[in-house]
Amino acid sequence: MRAFSRVLSGRFPEEWLLSHDLIEGAHVRVGLASDIELYDEFPQSYLSYTRRQHRWIRGDWQIADWILPWVPEPGGRRVPNPLSWFDRWKVFEQLAPEPDTHDQPGLAHCLLVDFSSDGVVSTLVVAMQLLFHPFGRQPFTMATTRQGLKSFSFSKVTHDLLRTVADAALLVHQAWLALDAILRVWYRRLISRRGLLEWTSAQVTHRSGPHRQPWFVASLGLASLFSGIVVWAVQRWMPSSLAMASPWLVLWFLSPLLGWLLNLPTAGKAKATPAV
């Protein structure tokens, strides 16, 4: 512990690092312990999930400076980056979507490009990416395990398909969530210089959920408004794309209802999942 404190003392600006495990580990050169598995309780509502996701994205972007040749120190100075290229790559990799999620801003942009240009390629790519999880995971498992066909489960396929529909419906909201988190980081760093360590625990978020639910569902209503605007724009300037765009736009319009359903209390405790 003394060595840890000695290595990190004076390394970072005060009240800067929200997500610190990766950057601290890169400085003290921690080892890999592959035989330890940590379990984390999955958020009990969509509200809790989005607040956690927002915090994770902010934390990752607040250490983005450490991929550059010069990094900040206390007092506003910049010094040569002591991290190796491998550690800088790990920091850079954190800015990309997690392996089990999607690049929501990029996917939404691809769809809007197709809607406005009468194209289909981007829409097919987005659909294939969303459907890869439900239709690609089990065949891969069957091909790489001894169980083979015994590992196939219709219930898992149904569950994954429902999750894909939810992902498609909440695409606009998730894209806005990611952009909001990134813009907040740069505004707070460059202008306000406050709130960089903003963090609400999962327990507090869950307890305050019933009081926040109306406002949260109202914020999801912006996706419905956005869907209506896109319908009007496509119908006016690119009516031939309306048939292709309709399934996506209907799902986006209904996303407040889905968000409300995902916030309903569940029976029992949320299942603990391995922490990434």
C-alpha positions in Angstrom: 0.0 0.0 0.0 2.9 2.4 0.8 4.4 1.6 -2.6 1.1 2.2 -4.3 0.7 5.6 -2.6 4.3 6.6 -3.3 4.0 5.8 -7.1 0.7 7.7 -7.5 1.4 10.6 -5.2 1.2 13.9 -7.3 0.4 12.0 -10.5 -3.1 13.3 -11.2 -5.0 16.6 -11.0 -7.2 16.9 -7.9 -10.9 15.7 -8.4 -10.3 14.6 -11.9 -10.5 10.8 -12.1 -13.9 9.2 -11.8 -12.9 5.9 -13.2 -9.5 5.2 -11.7 -8.8 1.4 -11.7 -7.4 1.2 -15.2 -5.2 4.3 -15.0 -3.9 3.5 -11.5 -3.2 -0.1 -12.6 -1.2 1.2 -15.6 1.0 3.4 -13.4 1.7 0.8 -10.7 2.0 -2.0 -13.3 -0.4 -4.5 -11.6 -0.4 -8.1 -12.6 -3.2 -10.2 -14.0 -5.0 -12.5 -11.6 -7.1 -14.7 -13.9 -8.4 -17.1 -11.2 -10.5 -14.4 -9.5 -14.1 -13.7 -10.5 -16.0 -10.7 -9.1 -19.7 -10.6 -9.2 -21.8 -7.4 -9.6 -25.5 -7.1 -9.2 -27.2 -6.1 -12.5 -29.2 -2.8 -12.3 -32.8 -3.5 -11.2 -34.4 -1.0 -13.6 -33.6 0.8 -16.9 -33.2 4.0 -14.9 -30.5 2.5 -12.8 -28.8 1.0 -15.9 -28.7 4.3 -17.7 -27.3 6.2 -14.8 -24.5 3.5 -14.4 -23.8 3.6 -18.1 -23.6 7.4 -18.1 -21.2 7.3 -15.2 -19.0 4.6 -16.9 -18.8 6.6 -20.1 -17.9 9.8 -18.2 -15.2 7.9 -16.3 -13.7 6.5 -19.4 -13.6 9.8 -21.2 -12.1 11.7 -18.2 -8.9 9.6 -18.6 -8.7 10.1 -22.4 -5.7 12.5 -22.0 -3.5 9.5 -21.1 -3.4 8.3 -24.7 -1.6 11.6 -25.6 2.2 12.3 -25.5 1.7 14.9 -22.7 -0.6 14.4 -19.7 -1.9 16.8 -17.0 -0.5 17.0 -13.5 -1.6 18.9 -10.4 -1.3 22.7 -10.9 -2.3 22.6 -14.6 1.2 21.5 -15.9 1.6 19.0 -18.6 4.4 16.4 -18.5 5.5 13.5 -20.8 3.2 10.6 -20.6 4.9 7.8 -18.6 2.6 5.0 -19.8 3.7 2.4 -22.3 2.0 2.2 -25.7 0.2 -0.9 -24.6 -1.3 0.9 -21.6 -2.3 3.8 -23.8 -4.0 1.4 -26.1 -6.0 0.0 -23.1 -7.1 3.6 -22.3 -8.1 4.2 -25.9 -9.9 0.9 -26.1 -12.1 2.0 -23.1 -13.5 4.8 -25.3 -15.0 2.3 -27.6 -18.2 0.4 -26.8 -18.0 -2.6 -24.5 -17.8 -6.0 -26.3 -21.4 -6.8 -25.4 -22.9 -3.4 -26.4 -23.2 -1.4 -29.5 -22.0 2.0 -30.8 -25.4 3.6 -30.4 -24.5 7.1 -31.9 -22.8 5.4 -34.8 -25.7 3.0 -35.5 -28.3 5.8 -35.2 -26.3 7.9 -37.6 -26.1 5.0 -40.1 -29.8 4.6 -40.1 -30.5 8.3 -40.6 -28.1 8.4 -43.5 -30.1 5.5 -45.2 -33.4 7.2 -44.4 -32.3 10.4 -46.1 -30.6 8.8 -49.1 -32.9 6.0 -50.1 -30.1 3.5 -49.2 -30.3 0.1 -47.6 -26.7 -1.0 -46.9 -26.3 0.8 -43.6 -29.7 -0.4 -42.4 -28.8 -4.0 -43.2 -25.5 -3.6 -41.4 -27.2 -2.2 -38.3 -29.9 -4.9 -38.4 -27.2 -7.7 -38.8 -25.2 -6.3 -35.9 -28.3 -6.2 -33.6 -29.3 -9.7 -34.7 -25.9 -11.3 -34.4 -26.2 -11.8 -30.6 -29.5 -13.8 -30.7 -28.7 -15.8 -33.9 -24.9 -16.0 -33.7 -24.2 -16.9 -30.1 -25.8 -20.3 -29.8 -24.5 -21.7 -33.1 -21.0 -20.6 -32.1 -21.5 -22.3 -28.7 -22.7 -25.5 -30.3 -19.7 -25.6 -32.7 -17.1 -25.0 -29.9 -18.4 -27.1 -27.0 -18.9 -30.8 -26.5 -22.6 -30.4 -25.8 -23.3 -29.5 -29.4 -27.1 -29.4 -30.1 -27.8 -30.1 -26.5 -26.8 -26.5 -25.7 -29.5 -25.1 -28.0 -32.4 -23.4 -26.2 -35.5 -21.8 -27.7 -36.0 -19.8 -24.5 -32.6 -18.3 -24.8 -33.2 -17.4 -28.5 -36.6 -15.8 -27.5 -34.9 -13.9 -24.7 -32.2 -12.6 -27.0 -34.7 -11.6 -29.6 -36.7 -9.6 -27.1 -33.4 -7.9 -26.0 -32.7 -7.1 -29.6 -36.1 -5.4 -30.0 -35.4 -3.4 -26.8 -32.0 -2.4 -28.1 -33.5 -1.2 -31.4 -36.3 0.7 -29.6 -33.9 2.4 -27.2 -31.3 3.1 -29.8 -32.0 6.9 -29.9 -32.1 7.2 -26.1 -28.9 5.3 -25.7 -27.2 7.4 -28.4 -28.2 10.6 -26.7 -27.1 9.2 -23.3 -23.6 8.5 -24.7 -23.3 11.9 -26.4 -24.6 13.7 -23.2 -21.9 11.9 -21.1 -19.1 12.8 -23.5 -20.2 16.5 -23.8 -20.6 16.8 -20.0 -17.0 15.6 -19.5 -15.6 18.3 -21.9 -17.8 21.0 -20.6 -16.9 20.3 -17.0 -13.2 20.0 -17.7 -12.9 23.0 -20.0 -15.5 25.4 -18.7 -17.3 24.8 -15.4 -14.4 22.7 -13.8 -17.0 21.2 -11.4 -18.9 17.9 -11.1 -16.2 15.7 -12.5 -16.6 13.2 -9.6 -20.5 13.2 -9.8 -21.6 9.7 -8.7 -24.8 8.3 -7.4 -24.7 4.8 -6.0 -26.9 2.1 -7.3 -28.7 1.8 -4.0 -29.6 5.5 -3.9 -30.7 5.4 -7.6 -32.9 2.4 -6.9 -34.5 4.0 -3.8 -35.2 7.3 -5.6 -36.5 5.5 -8.7 -40.2 5.8 -8.1 -39.9 9.6 -7.6 -37.7 10.0 -10.7 -39.8 7.7 -12.9 -42.2 10.3 -14.3 -39.3 12.7 -15.3 -37.3 9.8 -16.7 -40.2 8.5 -18.9 -40.8 12.1 -20.0 -37.2 12.4 -21.1 -37.7 9.2 -23.1 -40.6 11.0 -24.8 -37.9 13.0 -26.6 -37.3 9.9 -28.7 -40.9 9.8 -29.7 -40.7 13.5 -30.7 -37.5 12.7 -32.6 -39.3 9.8 -34.3 -42.2 12.1 -35.4 -39.7 14.7 -36.8 -37.9 12.0 -38.8 -41.3 10.7 -40.1 -42.2 14.2 -41.3 -38.8 14.8 -42.9 -38.6 11.4 -44.7 -42.2 11.7 -45.9 -41.5 15.2 -47.3 -38.0 14.7 -48.8 -37.5 10.9 -49.3 -41.0 9.2 -49.2 -39.5 6.1 -50.9 -37.5 5.4 -47.7 -40.6 5.5 -45.5 -41.4 1.8 -45.7 -37.9 0.8 -44.8 -37.7 3.4 -41.9 -41.2 2.6 -40.5 -40.2 -0.4 -38.2 -37.4 1.6 -36.6 -39.5 4.8 -36.3 -42.4 2.9 -34.7 -40.0 1.3 -32.1 -38.4 4.7 -31.3 -41.9 6.2 -30.9 -42.9 3.4 -28.4 -39.6 3.6 -26.5 -41.2 5.6 -23.5 -43.6 2.7 -23.0 -40.7 0.2 -23.1 -38.7 2.4 -20.7 -41.7 2.5 -18.3 -42.1 -1.3 -18.4 -38.4 -1.9 -17.8 -38.6 0.3 -14.7 -41.4 -1.7 -13.1 -40.4 -3.5 -9.8 -39.3 -7.0 -10.4 -40.0 -9.9 -8.1 -36.9 -10.9 -6.1 -33.4 -9.5 -6.3 -31.6 -8.9 -9.5 -29.3 -11.7 -10.5 -25.6 -11.2 -9.8 -23.5 -11.2 -12.9 -19.7 -11.4 -13.4 -18.2 -7.9 -13.3 -16.3 -6.8 -16.3 
